């Protein structure tokens, strides 16, 4: 804030521009763009500073809410567990492009701070019906399926969107065309991209045009490219987002019509979910049944302080607390709840499974996993893999499944699709959509659920 005043003052002095008088100030305001309320003066120890900050907050509030803002630029923070919990403008992104609530069990990535700042910028343009948004942010929103509603919403607002993907995603181990490591322009692991959204004041809405360019290489090479190019000299490639997910990526769609003649795995299976999230693997999952039995005995008999010391438990988190786990294993204890769990490929371990959320396990996915406590089998797949990887993440299970069973990357969560679902009376029915099974049988004749699963498993492999 101070440096901005200083640099602008120096620039104005060099150019001879006269900007200051007794009743006018530089149009720079200290504020959190996403914060609607005024800053609390008691947060600041110095009375004079507190008063200045409070006045600054009031002035900024008026600017944000009363003044037309037509250009929004920035490098907002990227933080999955948003520090701006009170801001909910990004909820408009939690929708399906076809209408209705976003069908994602865990849309938490849409609460990332950078997503909220993009939404704030977009809302400014919506108010004025014209403007430009230019931001450099994490690049996950360009292709991640969870962000399809965000992409769709931005396409409804802007006439043209330009994306310069700077890549450099260490989590995806991105490579250049020559095969060397692709570097980030910042000292962070997340890949980044520049978004430029343009809206012109027109009486009727036009179809949004999407353009994309990609930049790979070392940090030095990327800086040189960025410094030597302007918006007009970049080789922008037009793209046509298609399908349900509307990814902003360049694809060869010549076989798309043939691909679309098939059916989606998630269309065939009526219910599915991601795997079990324990929040404390070392505590809740063991190689021997006797070890998990000892843990449960301790949690039933020892106090919280003792348990923390015994098992070297770190600080509680929102959805897993020692008190939650302790209560969960005491209430309605049953020896039958000791069960096997598929932890990694060919690595079957033991746990105590209650199916209660925020209990011994953080997110046990009880609605789906309960069907794998009986005689059953499930297909395990990933929805996406890191750039450059071959899709080979397909496996099978006859037990409940941990969330990173076939990939230990947090961005590659397993999806579990049980073949049968069980009723409370112990009877079971296939977890397959009848309409699709009927269409299959028109071609191949009568088939069993196992035969359908076997065929899919083979094809995916």
C-alpha positions in Angstrom: 0.0 0.0 0.0 2.8 2.4 1.0 5.0 1.4 -1.9 2.2 1.9 -4.4 1.8 5.5 -3.2 5.5 6.1 -3.4 5.9 4.7 -6.9 2.9 6.5 -8.3 4.1 9.7 -6.7 7.5 9.3 -8.3 6.0 8.5 -11.7 3.7 11.6 -11.5 6.7 13.8 -10.6 8.7 12.5 -13.5 5.9 13.1 -16.0 4.9 16.4 -14.4 1.4 15.3 -13.8 -0.3 17.4 -11.0 -2.6 15.2 -9.0 -2.7 16.4 -5.5 -4.5 19.2 -3.7 -6.0 19.7 -0.3 -9.2 17.9 -1.1 -8.0 15.1 -3.3 -6.0 11.9 -2.6 -4.5 9.2 -4.7 -7.1 6.6 -5.6 -5.4 3.8 -3.7 -7.3 2.1 -0.8 -6.2 -0.5 1.7 -8.8 -3.2 1.9 -9.6 -6.9 1.6 -11.6 -7.0 -1.6 -13.8 -9.9 -0.4 -14.5 -8.3 3.0 -17.8 -6.4 3.1 -17.7 -5.3 6.7 -15.5 -2.5 8.1 -12.1 -3.5 9.6 -12.3 -3.8 13.4 -10.2 -1.1 15.0 -9.5 -3.1 18.1 -7.2 -5.3 16.0 -4.7 -2.5 15.9 -2.7 -1.6 19.0 -2.1 2.0 18.0 -5.1 4.3 18.3 -3.9 6.6 15.4 -3.3 3.6 13.2 -6.6 2.0 14.0 -8.5 5.2 13.2 -6.6 5.5 9.9 -7.3 1.8 9.0 -11.0 2.2 9.9 -11.3 5.3 7.7 -9.5 3.5 4.9 -11.9 0.6 5.2 -14.9 3.0 4.9 -13.5 4.7 1.9 -12.8 1.3 0.2 -16.3 0.1 1.0 -17.8 3.0 -0.8 -15.6 2.5 -3.8 -16.4 -1.2 -4.0 -20.2 -0.7 -3.7 -20.9 2.7 -5.2 -18.3 3.3 -7.9 -18.4 1.6 -11.3 -15.3 -0.6 -11.5 -14.5 -1.7 -15.1 -10.9 -3.1 -14.8 -9.9 -5.7 -12.2 -6.3 -7.0 -12.2 -4.3 -8.9 -9.6 -2.4 -11.9 -8.3 -4.8 -13.1 -5.5 -3.8 -15.7 -2.9 -4.3 -19.4 -3.6 -5.6 -21.1 -0.5 -7.8 -24.2 -0.6 -9.1 -23.6 3.0 -10.2 -20.0 2.3 -9.4 -17.3 4.8 -12.5 -15.5 3.5 -15.2 -17.8 4.8 -17.7 -14.9 5.0 -17.6 -14.4 1.2 -20.1 -16.6 -0.6 -20.3 -15.0 -4.1 -18.5 -18.0 -5.5 -21.6 -20.1 -4.8 -22.8 -19.2 -8.3 -20.1 -21.5 -9.6 -21.6 -24.5 -7.7 -24.0 -25.4 -10.5 -24.2 -27.8 -13.5 -23.8 -26.2 -16.9 -27.1 -28.0 -17.8 -28.8 -26.5 -14.8 -29.3 -27.4 -11.2 -26.9 -27.9 -8.2 -23.4 -29.1 -8.9 -23.3 -32.9 -8.6 -20.1 -33.2 -6.8 -19.7 -34.8 -3.3 -16.8 -32.6 -2.4 -16.8 -29.2 -4.2 -14.4 -27.7 -1.7 -11.9 -26.6 -4.3 -14.5 -24.0 -5.5 -13.9 -22.3 -2.1 -10.3 -21.6 -2.9 -9.4 -17.9 -2.3 -8.4 -17.4 -5.9 -11.8 -18.7 -7.1 -13.5 -16.2 -4.8 -11.3 -13.3 -6.2 -12.1 -14.3 -9.8 -15.8 -14.2 -8.9 -15.5 -10.9 -7.2 -13.8 -9.4 -10.3 -16.5 -11.0 -12.5 -19.3 -9.4 -10.4 -17.8 -6.0 -10.9 -18.0 -6.5 -14.6 -21.6 -7.7 -14.3 -22.6 -4.5 -12.5 -21.2 -2.2 -15.2 -22.1 -4.6 -18.1 -18.6 -4.0 -19.6 -15.0 -4.3 -18.5 -11.8 -6.4 -18.3 -10.6 -8.9 -15.7 -6.9 -9.9 -15.8 -5.6 -12.2 -13.1 -2.8 -14.7 -12.6 -4.0 -17.5 -10.5 -3.6 -21.3 -9.9 -4.6 -23.1 -13.2 -6.6 -25.9 -11.8 -9.9 -24.3 -12.9 -9.0 -24.7 -16.6 -9.7 -28.5 -16.7 -10.7 -29.9 -13.3 -14.2 -31.4 -13.6 -15.3 -29.8 -10.4 -14.9 -26.3 -11.9 -17.3 -26.9 -14.9 -19.9 -24.6 -13.3 -17.3 -21.9 -12.9 -16.2 -22.2 -16.5 -19.8 -22.1 -17.7 -20.6 -19.0 -15.6 -17.6 -17.1 -16.8 -18.6 -17.9 -20.4 -22.0 -16.4 -19.8 -20.5 -13.2 -18.5 -17.7 -12.4 -20.9 -17.6 -12.0 -24.7 -14.1 -13.3 -25.0 -11.8 -15.2 -22.6 -8.0 -15.5 -23.1 -6.0 -18.0 -21.1 -2.2 -18.2 -21.0 -1.4 -21.3 -19.2 2.1 -20.9 -17.7 2.1 -24.5 -16.3 4.9 -25.3 -13.9 2.8 -27.7 -11.8 5.2 -29.6 -9.6 2.4 -31.8 -8.2 1.8 -33.0 -11.8 5.5 -33.3 -12.6 4.9 -31.3 -15.8 7.5 -31.6 -18.6 8.5 -29.5 -21.6 8.3 -30.9 -25.2 11.9 -31.9 -24.9 11.2 -33.9 -21.7 12.9 -31.7 -19.1 11.2 -30.4 -16.0 8.8 -27.5 -16.6 9.4 -24.7 -14.1 7.0 -22.4 -12.3 7.2 -18.6 -12.6 6.7 -18.5 -8.8 8.2 -20.4 -5.9 5.2 -22.6 -5.5 4.1 -26.1 -6.5 0.8 -25.2 -8.1 0.8 -24.4 -11.8 -0.5 -20.9 -12.7 -2.3 -19.3 -15.6 -3.2 -15.8 -16.7 -6.9 -15.2 -17.3 -8.1 -12.2 -19.3 -11.8 -11.8 -19.6 -13.3 -9.1 -21.8 -16.9 -7.9 -21.9 -18.1 -5.1 -24.3 -21.3 -3.1 -23.6 -23.7 -4.6 -26.1 -27.5 -4.8 -26.2 -27.5 -8.5 -26.9 -25.4 -11.4 -25.6 -22.9 -12.9 -28.0 -21.4 -16.4 -27.7 -18.2 -16.3 -25.7 -15.1 -17.0 -27.6 -12.3 -18.9 -25.8 -8.6 -18.6 -26.7 -5.7 -20.4 -25.2 -1.9 -20.4 -25.3 0.6 -22.5 -23.5 4.1 -21.6 -22.2 6.6 -24.3 -21.1 10.2 -24.1 -20.2 12.5 -22.9 -17.5 11.6 -19.9 -15.3 14.1 -17.7 -17.2 12.7 -18.8 -20.6 9.2 -18.0 -19.4 10.2 -14.5 -18.1 11.9 -13.8 -21.4 8.8 -14.8 -23.4 6.5 -12.8 -21.2 8.7 -9.7 -21.3 9.2 -9.8 -25.1 5.6 -10.4 -26.0 2.4 -8.3 -25.8 -1.2 -9.5 -25.8 -1.4 -9.1 -29.6 1.8 -11.0 -30.3 0.9 -14.2 -28.4 -0.2 -17.1 -30.6 -3.7 -17.5 -29.3 -5.5 -20.7 -30.4 -9.3 -20.7 -30.5 -10.9 -23.6 -28.6 -14.5 -24.8 -28.4 -15.3 -26.2 -25.0 -17.6 -29.2 -25.4 -19.4 -31.9 -23.3 -20.6 -31.6 -19.8 -17.3 -30.4 -18.3 -16.5 -27.6 -20.9 -12.7 -27.9 -20.3 -10.6 -25.0 -21.5 -8.1 -27.2 -23.2 -6.9 -27.9 -26.7 -8.1 -31.3 -27.9 -8.4 -33.3 -31.1 -12.2 -33.9 -31.3 -12.3 -35.9 -34.6 -13.3 -39.0 -32.7 -15.6 -37.3 -30.3 -18.9 -38.4 -31.9 -17.8 -42.0 -31.8 -16.7 -41.6 -28.2 -20.1 -40.0 -27.3 -21.9 -43.1 -28.6 -20.7 -44.9 -25.5 -21.9 -44.5 -21.9 -20.1 -43.1 -18.9 -19.1 -45.4 -16.0 -20.9 -43.0 -13.6 -24.1 -43.3 -15.8 -24.0 -47.1 -15.5 -23.5 -47.4 -11.8 -26.4 -45.9 -9.7 -24.3 -45.1 -6.7 -20.6 -44.4 -6.2 -18.3 -42.3 -4.0 -14.7 -41.5 -3.3 -12.8 -43.8 -0.9 -12.6 -43.6 2.9 -10.7 -40.6 4.3 -9.4 -41.4 7.8 -7.4 -38.2 8.6 -5.2 -40.5 10.7 -4.0 -43.5 8.7 -1.4 -44.6 11.1 -3.9 -44.7 14.0 -6.9 -46.2 12.2 -5.4 -48.7 9.7 -3.1 -51.5 10.6 -1.4 -54.6 9.0 -2.8 -56.9 11.7 -6.2 -57.2 13.3 -4.7 -57.5 16.7 -3.1 -54.0 16.4 -6.4 -52.3 15.5 -8.1 -54.2 18.3 -5.5 -52.7 20.7 -6.2 -49.2 19.4 -9.9 -49.6 20.0 -9.4 -51.0 23.5 -7.2 -47.9 24.4 -9.8 -45.5 22.9 -12.5 -47.1 25.0 -10.5 -47.0 28.3 -8.0 -44.2 28.2 -8.6 -40.4 28.5 -7.9 -38.0 25.7 -4.6 -36.6 27.1 -3.2 -40.1 27.5 -4.3 -41.1 24.0 -2.6 -38.1 22.4 0.7 -39.1 24.1 0.3 -42.8 23.4 -0.3 -42.4 19.7 1.6 -39.2 19.1 -1.6 -37.5 17.8 -1.2 -34.1 16.2 -3.6 -31.2 16.6 -7.3 -32.0 16.0 -8.8 -30.8 12.7 -12.3 -29.7 12.0 -13.6 -33.2 11.0 -11.4 -35.4 13.1 -11.0 -35.0 16.9 -9.8 -37.4 19.6 -13.1 -36.9 21.4 -15.1 -37.7 18.2 -13.1 -40.9 17.6 -13.3 -42.0 21.3 -17.1 -41.5 21.4 -17.6 -43.3 18.1 -15.9 -46.5 19.2 -17.6 -46.6 22.6 -21.2 -46.1 21.4 -22.7 -49.3 19.9 -19.4 -51.2 19.9 -19.5 -54.4 17.9 -16.7 -57.0 17.1 -18.2 -57.3 13.6 -17.0 -53.8 12.8 -13.4 -55.0 12.6 -13.0 -55.4 8.9 -10.4 -55.5 6.1 -9.7 -52.3 4.0 -7.9 -52.1 0.7 -5.2 -49.6 1.5 -2.9 -49.8 -1.5 -2.7 -52.3 -4.4 -2.3 -55.8 -3.0 -2.0 -54.3 0.5 -5.1 -55.3 2.5 -5.1 -54.1 6.1 -7.4 -53.9 9.1 -9.6 -51.2 10.5 -12.6 -50.6 12.8 -15.4 -49.3 10.6 -18.5 -47.7 12.0 -19.6 -45.7 8.9 -20.2 -42.6 11.0 -18.8 -39.4 9.6 -16.5 -37.4 11.9 -16.0 -40.4 14.1 -13.2 -42.9 14.2 -12.8 -42.2 10.5 -13.1 -38.6 9.2 -15.2 -39.3 6.1 -16.1 -43.0 5.9 -18.5 -42.7 2.9 -20.9 -44.9 4.7 -23.7 -44.7 2.1 -21.5 -46.6 -0.4 -19.0 -48.5 1.7 -21.7 -50.3 3.7 -22.4 -52.4 0.6 -18.8 -53.6 0.6 -19.1 -55.1 4.1 -21.1 -57.9 2.5 -20.2 -60.3 -0.3 -19.5 -57.8 -3.1 -16.9 -56.5 -5.5 -16.3 -52.9 -6.6 -14.6 -51.2 -9.6 -12.0 -48.6 -8.5 -11.1 -45.8 -11.0 -9.8 -42.3 -11.2 -11.5 -39.5 -13.1 -8.3 -37.8 -14.1 -4.5 -38.3 -13.9 -1.6 -35.9 -13.9 -0.5 -34.4 -17.2 1.8 -36.8 -19.1 0.7 -39.9 -17.3 -0.9 -42.9 -19.1 -4.3 -43.7 -17.8 -3.7 -47.0 -16.0 -5.4 -46.4 -12.7 -8.0 -49.2 -12.7 -8.4 -51.8 -10.0 -10.9 -54.0 -8.1 -11.8 -54.5 -4.5 -14.0 -56.8 -2.3 -13.5 -54.7 0.8 -14.0 -51.1 1.8 -11.4 -48.8 0.1 -9.1 -46.0 1.3 -9.3 -42.8 -0.7 -5.9 -43.1 -2.3 -5.9 -46.9 -2.9 -4.6 -46.7 -6.5 -3.0 -43.2 -6.4 -1.4 -41.5 -3.4 -1.7 -38.0 -5.0 -4.3 -35.9 -3.2 -5.5 -34.5 -6.6 -6.2 -38.1 -7.8 -8.9 -39.5 -5.6 -10.2 -43.0 -6.2 -13.9 -43.5 -7.1 -15.5 -46.7 -5.8 -18.4 -48.3 -7.8 -19.9 -51.4 -6.0 -21.5 -54.0 -8.2 -24.3 -54.7 -5.8 -26.3 -52.7 -3.2 -27.7 -54.4 -0.2 -31.1 -53.8 1.6 -31.5 -53.9 5.3 -33.0 -57.5 5.1 -29.7 -58.7 3.5 -31.1 -59.0 -0.1 -29.1 -57.5 -2.9 -29.7 -56.0 -6.3 -27.3 -55.0 -9.1 -26.0 -51.4 -8.8 -26.5 -51.0 -12.5 -28.8 -48.7 -14.4 -31.5 -50.9 -15.9 -31.9 -48.8 -19.1 -28.3 -49.3 -20.0 -28.3 -53.0 -19.2 -31.3 -53.4 -21.5 -29.5 -51.7 -24.4 -26.4 -53.9 -23.8 -28.6 -57.1 -23.9 -30.1 -56.0 -27.2 -26.6 -56.4 -28.6 -25.1 -59.4 -26.7 -28.1 -61.2 -25.2 -28.7 -62.0 -21.6 -25.7 -61.1 -19.3 -25.0 -61.2 -15.6 -23.8 -58.2 -13.6 -20.4 -59.9 -13.2 -20.0 -60.3 -16.9 -20.7 -56.6 -17.4 -18.1 -55.7 -14.8 -15.6 -58.1 -16.2 -15.9 -56.6 -19.7 -15.6 -53.0 -18.4 -12.6 -54.0 -16.3 -10.9 -55.6 -19.3 -11.6 -52.7 -21.6 -10.3 -50.1 -19.2 -7.1 -52.1 -18.7 
